[in-house]
Amino acid sequence: MELTHEYEEDHGVPFQQYDSLLTVRDFDSNPERQETTARRIFEYLSSLGRYDLILVRDLQELLASSGPQSKPQSK
């Protein structure tokens, strides 16, 4: 996990809009298991509705994105 990074927009992915970076690596270098794990983490965090997220493969391909859910305003 990197709490800061210096990535800028690349391949149409606006990395500069995101503060942190989490890299998922499989101990056996299994790319399918690596992506499955990354997707599970992404889906869990997305379900919380609190974070702006993107899921990318090899910092080159945007796989999914998600943003905070709107909360009803109190009257």
C-alpha positions as CSV (number, residue, x, y, z in Angstrom):
1,M,0.0,0.0,0.0
2,E,1.3,3.4,-0.9
3,L,-0.3,6.4,0.8
4,T,1.1,8.7,-1.8
5,H,2.2,8.3,-5.4
6,E,3.3,10.5,-8.3
7,Y,1.3,8.8,-11.0
8,E,-0.4,11.1,-13.5
9,E,-3.0,10.4,-16.1
10,D,-1.9,7.5,-18.3
11,H,-3.8,5.4,-20.8
12,G,-6.9,7.6,-20.0
13,V,-6.7,6.7,-16.3
14,P,-6.7,9.8,-14.0
15,F,-4.3,8.5,-11.4
16,Q,-3.6,12.0,-10.0
17,Q,-7.2,12.1,-8.7
18,Y,-6.5,9.3,-6.2
19,D,-4.4,9.7,-3.1
20,S,-3.5,6.0,-2.4
21,L,-2.4,3.0,-4.3
22,L,-2.9,-0.7,-3.3
23,T,-1.0,-3.3,-5.4
24,V,-2.2,-6.9,-5.2
25,R,0.5,-9.5,-5.9
26,D,0.1,-13.3,-5.8
27,F,3.0,-15.2,-4.1
28,D,3.0,-17.7,-7.0
29,S,2.7,-15.0,-9.7
30,N,-0.7,-16.3,-10.7
31,P,-2.3,-13.5,-12.7
32,E,-5.9,-14.9,-12.5
33,R,-5.8,-15.3,-8.7
34,Q,-4.2,-11.9,-8.4
35,E,-7.0,-10.3,-10.4
36,T,-9.7,-12.2,-8.5
37,T,-8.3,-11.0,-5.2
38,A,-8.0,-7.4,-6.4
39,R,-11.6,-7.6,-7.7
40,R,-12.9,-8.9,-4.3
41,I,-11.1,-6.1,-2.4
42,F,-12.5,-3.5,-4.9
43,E,-16.1,-4.8,-4.7
44,Y,-15.9,-4.8,-0.9
45,L,-14.6,-1.3,-0.7
46,S,-17.1,-0.2,-3.3
47,S,-20.0,-1.7,-1.4
48,L,-19.2,0.6,1.5
49,G,-20.0,3.6,-0.6
50,R,-17.4,5.8,1.0
51,Y,-14.5,5.8,-1.4
52,D,-13.6,7.0,-4.9
53,L,-12.0,3.9,-6.4
54,I,-10.5,2.6,-9.7
55,L,-9.4,-0.9,-10.4
56,V,-6.6,-1.2,-13.0
57,R,-4.5,-4.0,-14.5
58,D,-0.8,-3.3,-14.8
59,L,-1.4,0.4,-14.3
60,Q,-2.6,0.4,-18.0
61,E,-6.1,-0.9,-18.3
62,L,-9.1,0.5,-16.4
63,L,-11.2,-2.5,-15.2
64,A,-13.8,-0.7,-13.0
65,S,-14.5,2.5,-11.1
66,S,-16.7,3.5,-8.2
67,G,-17.5,6.6,-6.2
68,P,-19.2,7.4,-2.9
69,Q,-22.9,7.1,-2.8
70,S,-24.9,10.2,-2.3
71,K,-26.2,10.6,1.2
72,P,-29.6,12.2,1.8
73,Q,-29.3,15.7,3.3
74,S,-31.0,16.4,6.6
75,K,-33.7,19.0,6.7
